[in-house]
Amino acid sequence: MIFGGFLEHMGRCVYEGVYEPASRHADEHGCRRDVLDALGDLGFTVMRYPGGNFASGYHWRDGVGPIEARPTVRELAWQSIEPNYFGTHEFLGLCDRMGWEPMMAVNLGTGTPEEARDWVEYCNAPVGTREADRRAGNGRVEPWDVGLWCLGNEMDGPWQLGHVPARDYAIRAQQTAKLIKDVDPRIRTVACGSSSPEMPTFGAWDYEVLDHLGRAADFVSLHRYVDDNANDLPRFLASGVSIDRQIESIDAVCRAVQAKHRTRHRAYLCFDEWNVWYKNMEMNGAGQHAPHLIEEVYDLADALVVAQFLLSFVRHCDVVKIANLAQVVNVIAPVLTRGDDLLVQSIHHAIRMIADRRTGTALRCAVDGPADALGRTTRAHQVDAAAILDVDALHLFAVNRSPDLDAPIEWNVPGHALGSVRSAEILTGAGPRTANTWEAPDVIRAETWSGVSVGDSTARFALPPLSFAAISLSVPNAA
């Protein structure tokens, strides 16, 4: 589930994104087939909804029942107008059709534990009680059995509706977890962790929350948006190092809480918001419906950093169990819409290259080669790498972070005879800021690559500057 996505009622992610009944691409449910096809290529496994900051002001009953009877409300997180045309039934129906596991975020900002309890009953309980009967009356008799529920969003952030100190949030989250697990004991919960490693709450908030929740928390959330605001390309291209460090820091917190409680139970990591984001910071909807908010244009450098996020998740999949790209359409997203047109961005290709090769067991990779210092305590290798061993194949992934140096790579796999190259792709371009545009939509895209040679237990290839390669090799008797 590290190949997850995030669908928030922000900007044009829902409206003019996945849902646009007036589009010529709309299906019988009002969803855009072209958008869903592009998202289908990424193989999302789990989808978080309805926010994000939006969740802290969202009351789920506004989004059920006849569409024409749903209220239009002023949404405060993004200062937008929300008509509630798309709600619980529309989202969970979309998940059913796309094969996504839904991951719902309850409102612990302006909402109550009881409101969250009622939403779980609405989604998961058999008919015969108030909220389950309400669901049946709205056209869905069988429960959806939603198994993943987030206990609020970024509650350590002063920007959040209902922001409270860690102790207050922990009490509210524990009360909510108790109620919703009493409704459905199968539920797994995601507690709000600190919302960024730059926050003064980082680590300490996570410890206090997990210490109080104990077994009530199955996961703790991590969020991360990386940027190149300093206009320091080498440091930006080494973002994977800081992602590793963030994961390992919060994993240490989880283990410390487990040790204190002397229990087998530990919270695992849910990296449920991540992406590159810094060019478009417009977050005020100015009272509009579906305003254009944070519609980032992604370039080659951004794609190489996005690849590093996923490679870090692969390397740490023993503790990172869920991850959600934020977001999936228009809002800092792999695809953009303009009217009935659609643009596939550079990051889409990087994600798809890994998603196509994600089955198997993650291997530990040791990189030996040139490295640059990023301050006193951090070094970044020129190459970032990960590997997955499948039943009869070995999937190799490598990013050359250097803007100007080739990376001759010799990949050794002791004890395994490597067979032929099944497939190999490379993502590169004319320069770090090269991007796909509406006028030139295929400037950055993955290309079939013939630069890999194999002999015995070694694969060799040379990565050009600013490139990402994904390679699948046959491995006889790998199992």
C-alpha positions in Angstrom: 0.0 0.0 0.0 3.0 2.4 -0.4 1.5 3.0 -3.9 -1.4 5.0 -2.7 -3.0 8.3 -3.7 -4.9 11.2 -2.0 -8.1 12.7 -3.2 -8.9 15.9 -1.4 -11.7 18.5 -1.8 -9.2 21.1 -2.7 -9.0 23.3 -5.8 -9.8 21.2 -8.9 -8.9 17.8 -7.5 -12.4 16.5 -7.2 -14.5 18.9 -9.4 -12.9 19.4 -12.9 -10.6 16.5 -11.8 -12.0 13.1 -11.2 -15.6 14.3 -11.2 -16.9 16.5 -14.1 -20.4 15.3 -15.3 -20.4 18.0 -18.0 -17.2 16.7 -19.7 -17.4 14.8 -22.9 -15.2 12.2 -21.1 -17.7 11.7 -18.3 -19.0 8.2 -17.6 -22.4 7.3 -16.2 -21.2 8.3 -12.7 -20.0 11.7 -13.7 -16.3 10.7 -13.5 -13.8 11.5 -16.2 -12.7 8.4 -18.1 -9.5 10.0 -19.4 -8.4 11.0 -15.9 -9.3 7.6 -14.5 -7.4 5.9 -17.3 -4.3 8.0 -16.5 -4.6 7.2 -12.8 -5.2 3.5 -13.6 -1.7 3.4 -15.2 -0.2 4.2 -11.8 -1.9 1.3 -10.1 -3.0 3.1 -7.0 -3.8 0.6 -4.2 -5.3 2.8 -1.5 -6.9 6.2 -1.7 -7.1 8.8 1.1 -10.3 11.0 1.3 -11.7 13.7 1.9 -8.6 15.5 3.2 -6.2 16.9 4.3 -7.0 20.2 5.9 -10.4 19.9 4.3 -11.3 17.0 6.7 -11.1 19.2 9.8 -14.1 21.2 8.7 -16.0 18.5 6.8 -19.3 17.0 8.1 -20.0 13.8 6.3 -23.8 14.1 6.4 -23.5 17.1 4.0 -22.3 14.7 1.4 -24.9 12.0 1.4 -28.5 11.8 0.2 -30.0 13.2 -3.0 -27.5 15.5 -4.6 -30.0 18.2 -5.2 -30.8 18.3 -1.5 -27.2 18.5 -0.3 -26.1 21.9 1.2 -23.7 24.2 -0.4 -21.3 25.4 2.3 -18.4 27.8 2.7 -15.3 25.6 3.1 -12.7 27.3 5.4 -9.5 25.4 5.0 -9.1 26.5 1.4 -11.7 29.4 1.5 -13.8 27.8 -1.2 -17.4 27.0 -2.0 -18.2 23.3 -1.6 -21.5 22.1 -3.2 -21.2 18.5 -1.9 -22.0 16.9 -5.2 -19.3 14.4 -4.5 -19.4 12.6 -1.2 -19.3 9.3 0.5 -21.3 7.2 -2.0 -19.5 8.8 -5.0 -16.1 8.3 -3.5 -16.6 4.7 -2.3 -18.3 3.8 -5.6 -15.2 5.1 -7.4 -13.0 3.0 -5.2 -15.0 -0.1 -6.0 -14.7 0.6 -9.7 -11.0 1.4 -9.6 -9.9 -1.3 -7.2 -8.7 1.2 -4.6 -8.9 0.5 -0.9 -10.5 3.5 0.7 -8.8 5.3 3.6 -11.2 7.8 5.2 -10.1 10.8 7.4 -12.6 11.8 10.1 -13.1 15.3 11.3 -11.3 15.8 14.6 -11.0 19.5 14.1 -14.5 20.8 14.3 -16.1 17.4 14.5 -16.7 15.0 17.4 -15.8 11.4 18.2 -19.5 10.6 18.0 -19.8 12.1 14.5 -16.9 9.8 13.4 -18.6 6.8 15.0 -21.7 7.5 13.1 -19.8 7.7 9.8 -18.2 4.3 10.5 -21.7 2.9 11.2 -22.9 4.4 8.0 -20.1 2.9 6.0 -19.6 -0.5 7.7 -22.6 -1.7 9.7 -25.3 -4.0 8.4 -28.8 -2.6 8.0 -31.0 -2.5 11.1 -29.6 0.6 12.9 -30.1 4.3 12.3 -27.0 5.1 10.2 -26.9 1.8 8.3 -30.6 2.3 7.5 -29.8 5.8 6.3 -27.2 4.4 3.9 -29.7 1.8 2.6 -32.2 4.6 2.1 -29.6 6.4 0.0 -29.2 3.5 -2.3 -26.5 1.2 -0.8 -27.8 -1.8 1.2 -24.6 -3.7 1.6 -21.9 -2.1 3.8 -18.6 -1.0 2.2 -16.4 -2.3 5.1 -13.9 0.5 5.0 -10.9 -0.7 7.0 -8.6 2.3 7.2 -9.6 5.4 9.1 -7.4 8.5 9.8 -7.9 10.1 13.2 -7.9 13.7 11.9 -5.3 15.5 9.9 -2.1 17.6 10.9 -3.5 18.5 14.3 -0.1 19.8 15.4 -0.4 22.6 12.8 -1.6 26.1 13.9 -3.2 26.4 10.4 -5.5 23.5 11.2 -9.2 24.0 12.1 -9.4 22.8 15.7 -5.7 22.7 16.3 -4.8 21.6 19.8 -1.7 20.6 21.8 -0.6 17.0 21.6 -2.2 15.9 24.9 -5.6 17.3 23.9 -5.4 15.7 20.5 -4.3 12.3 22.0 -7.4 12.3 24.3 -9.7 13.2 21.4 -8.1 10.6 19.1 -8.2 7.8 21.8 -11.9 8.5 22.4 -12.6 8.3 18.7 -10.6 5.2 18.1 -12.5 3.5 21.0 -15.8 4.4 19.5 -15.1 3.4 15.9 -13.4 0.2 16.8 -16.4 -0.7 19.0 -18.6 -0.3 15.9 -16.2 -2.4 13.7 -13.2 -4.1 15.5 -11.6 -4.8 12.1 -10.8 -1.1 11.6 -7.1 0.0 11.6 -6.5 3.6 12.7 -3.9 6.2 11.6 -3.0 8.7 14.3 -1.8 12.2 13.4 1.9 12.4 13.6 3.9 15.7 13.4 3.1 17.2 10.1 6.7 17.9 9.0 10.3 17.4 10.2 10.6 21.2 10.1 7.9 21.5 12.8 9.0 22.2 16.4 6.7 19.3 17.3 8.6 16.8 15.3 9.2 13.6 17.2 8.0 14.8 20.5 4.4 15.1 19.3 4.5 11.6 17.9 5.9 10.2 21.1 3.3 11.8 23.3 0.4 10.8 21.0 1.5 7.2 20.6 2.3 6.9 24.3 -1.3 7.9 25.1 -3.1 5.9 22.4 -1.2 2.7 22.8 -2.9 -0.2 21.0 -5.6 2.3 19.7 -3.1 3.5 17.1 -2.2 1.0 14.3 -0.3 3.6 12.3 1.1 7.1 12.7 1.1 9.6 9.8 4.1 11.3 8.3 3.8 14.2 5.8 6.5 15.7 3.6 6.7 18.2 0.8 10.1 19.0 -0.5 11.2 22.1 -2.4 14.0 23.9 -4.1 13.2 27.3 -2.7 16.9 27.8 -2.0 17.7 27.3 -5.7 20.2 24.7 -4.7 19.8 21.9 -7.3 22.3 19.4 -5.9 20.7 19.6 -2.5 17.2 19.3 -4.0 18.3 16.3 -6.0 19.5 14.6 -2.8 16.1 14.9 -1.1 16.0 11.1 -0.7 18.5 11.3 2.1 16.3 13.5 4.2 13.3 11.3 3.5 15.3 8.3 4.7 16.2 10.2 7.9 12.5 11.3 8.5 11.3 7.7 8.3 14.1 6.3 10.5 13.5 9.0 13.1 9.8 8.3 13.5 10.4 4.6 13.3 12.7 5.1 16.3 9.9 6.9 18.2 7.5 4.0 17.4 10.0 1.5 18.8 10.6 3.6 21.9 6.9 3.7 22.7 6.7 0.0 22.1 9.6 -0.6 24.5 8.1 1.6 27.1 4.8 -0.3 27.0 6.6 -3.7 26.9 4.2 -4.9 24.2 4.4 -6.7 20.8 2.1 -4.0 19.4 3.8 -1.1 17.6 2.5 1.6 15.3 3.8 1.4 11.8 4.3 4.3 9.5 1.7 5.8 7.1 3.4 8.4 4.9 -0.1 9.6 3.8 1.0 13.0 2.2 4.1 13.3 0.1 5.2 15.1 -3.0 7.4 17.9 -4.4 5.7 21.3 -4.0 7.0 24.9 -4.1 6.3 26.6 -7.4 2.6 27.4 -7.0 1.6 28.4 -3.4 -1.9 29.7 -4.2 -4.1 28.3 -1.4 -6.9 30.8 -1.1 -10.0 29.9 -3.1 -11.5 33.4 -2.6 -15.0 32.0 -2.3 -15.0 30.2 -5.6 -16.1 26.7 -6.5 -13.2 24.6 -7.8 -10.6 27.4 -7.8 -7.2 26.8 -9.4 -5.1 26.1 -6.3 -1.4 24.8 -6.1 -1.4 23.5 -9.7 2.3 22.7 -9.9 4.0 22.2 -13.2 6.5 19.3 -12.8 9.9 19.2 -14.5 12.6 16.5 -14.8 14.3 17.4 -11.5 10.9 17.0 -9.7 10.4 13.6 -11.3 13.8 12.4 -10.0 12.9 13.5 -6.5 9.5 11.8 -6.7 11.3 8.6 -7.7 13.5 8.9 -4.6 10.4 9.2 -2.4 9.2 5.8 -3.7 12.7 4.2 -3.6 12.9 5.2 0.1 9.5 3.7 0.8 10.6 0.5 -0.9 13.8 0.4 1.1 11.8 0.9 4.3 8.8 -1.2 3.6 9.3 -3.2 6.7 8.1 -0.1 8.6 6.4 2.1 6.0 3.2 0.2 5.3 1.1 2.9 3.6 2.0 5.9 1.5 -0.2 8.3 -0.4 0.9 10.7 -3.2 -0.7 14.1 -2.6 -2.6 14.6 -4.7 -3.8 12.7 -7.8 -5.4 15.3 -10.2 -4.7 19.0 -10.8 -3.6 19.8 -7.2 0.2 19.1 -7.1 -0.6 16.1 -9.2 0.7 13.7 -11.9 -2.0 14.8 -14.3 -3.6 18.1 -15.2 -6.9 18.9 -16.9 -7.8 21.9 -19.0 -11.3 21.7 -20.3 -11.6 18.3 -21.9 -7.9 18.0 -22.4 -5.4 16.1 -20.2 -1.7 16.5 -19.6 0.5 13.8 -18.2 3.3 15.3 -16.1 6.9 14.2 -15.6 6.2 12.7 -12.2 3.5 10.4 -13.7 6.2 8.6 -15.6 8.5 8.1 -12.6 5.7 6.7 -10.5 4.5 4.4 -13.3 8.0 3.0 -13.9 8.2 1.8 -10.3 4.6 0.8 -9.9 4.9 -1.6 -12.9 7.7 -3.4 -11.1 6.5 -3.4 -7.5 5.7 -7.0 -6.7 8.1 -9.1 -4.7 10.5 -8.7 -1.7 12.4 -5.5 -1.2 16.2 -6.1 -0.9 18.8 -4.1 1.0 21.2 -2.3 -1.3 24.6 -1.1 -0.4 25.9 1.8 -2.6 29.6 2.3 -3.0 30.6 5.2 -5.1 31.0 9.0 -5.3 29.2 11.0 -2.6 28.8 14.7 -1.9 28.7 16.4 1.5 25.4 18.2 2.3 26.5 19.9 5.4 28.4 18.6 8.3 26.5 15.4 9.0 24.9 14.3 5.7 26.4 12.8 2.6 24.5 11.9 -0.6 25.7 9.3 -3.0 25.6 10.3 -6.7 23.3 7.3 -7.2 20.1 6.5 -5.3 19.0 2.8 -5.6 16.5 0.2 -4.6 15.8 -3.4 -5.7 12.9 -5.8 -5.5 13.2 -9.6 -6.0 10.1 -11.1 -7.5 9.3 -14.8 -8.1 11.5 -15.1 -11.2 12.6 -11.5 -11.8 14.8 -8.8 -10.3 13.7 -5.2 -10.5 16.4 -2.6 -10.2 15.9 1.1 -9.8 18.6 3.8 -9.9 18.6 7.6 -10.0 21.7 9.6 -11.2 21.4 12.7 -9.1 24.3 14.5 -10.8 23.5 17.4 -13.2 26.6 16.8 -15.3 28.3 13.5 -14.6 27.5 10.0 -16.0 27.1 7.2 -13.5 28.7 4.0 -14.6 26.9 1.3 -12.5 27.9 -2.2 -11.8 25.1 -4.0 -9.9 26.3 -7.2 -8.2 23.8 -9.8 -6.9 25.9 -12.4 -5.1 24.5 -15.9 -5.2 22.0 -15.3 -8.1 22.6 -15.9 -11.7 21.0 -13.1 -13.7 19.3 -13.9 -17.0 18.2 -11.7 -19.8 16.8 -8.1 -19.7 13.0 -8.4 -19.6 12.5 -4.7 -19.8 14.4 -1.5 -19.2 13.2 2.1 -19.2 14.9 5.4 -18.7 13.5 8.9 -17.8 15.7 11.8 -18.6 15.7 15.1 -20.6 17.5 18.1 -21.9 17.9 19.8 -18.5 16.6 19.8 -14.9 13.8 22.3 -15.6 12.5 20.7 -18.7 8.8 20.0 -18.4 5.8 18.8 -20.3 3.5 21.5 -21.5 0.1 21.7 -23.2 2.0 22.7 -26.4 4.7 20.0 -26.0 3.2 17.2 -23.9 5.9 14.5 -24.5 9.2 16.3 -23.8 9.7 14.3 -20.6 8.6 10.7 -20.8 9.9 7.2 -20.1 11.7 5.6 -23.1 12.6 2.0 -23.8 16.3 1.6 -23.0 18.9 -0.8 -24.5 21.8 0.2 -22.3 21.9 -2.7 -19.9 24.3 -5.7 -20.2 24.2 -8.8 -18.0 26.8 -11.3 -17.1 26.6 -14.0 -14.4 25.6 -12.2 -11.2 26.3 -8.6 -12.5 24.3 -6.1 -14.4 26.1 -3.1 -16.0 24.9 0.2 -17.4 25.8 3.8 -17.5 23.2 6.4 -16.4 23.4 9.8 -18.1 23.2 12.9 -15.9 19.8 13.6 -14.4 18.2 10.3 -15.2 16.1 7.5 -13.6 16.2 3.9 -14.8 13.9 1.0 -14.0 15.1 -2.4 -15.1 13.6 -5.9 -14.9 15.9 -8.9 -15.2 15.0 -12.6 -15.4 16.3 -14.5 -12.4 16.1 -18.3 -12.8 14.9 -20.0 -9.7 14.8 -16.8 -7.7 12.2 -18.2 -5.4 
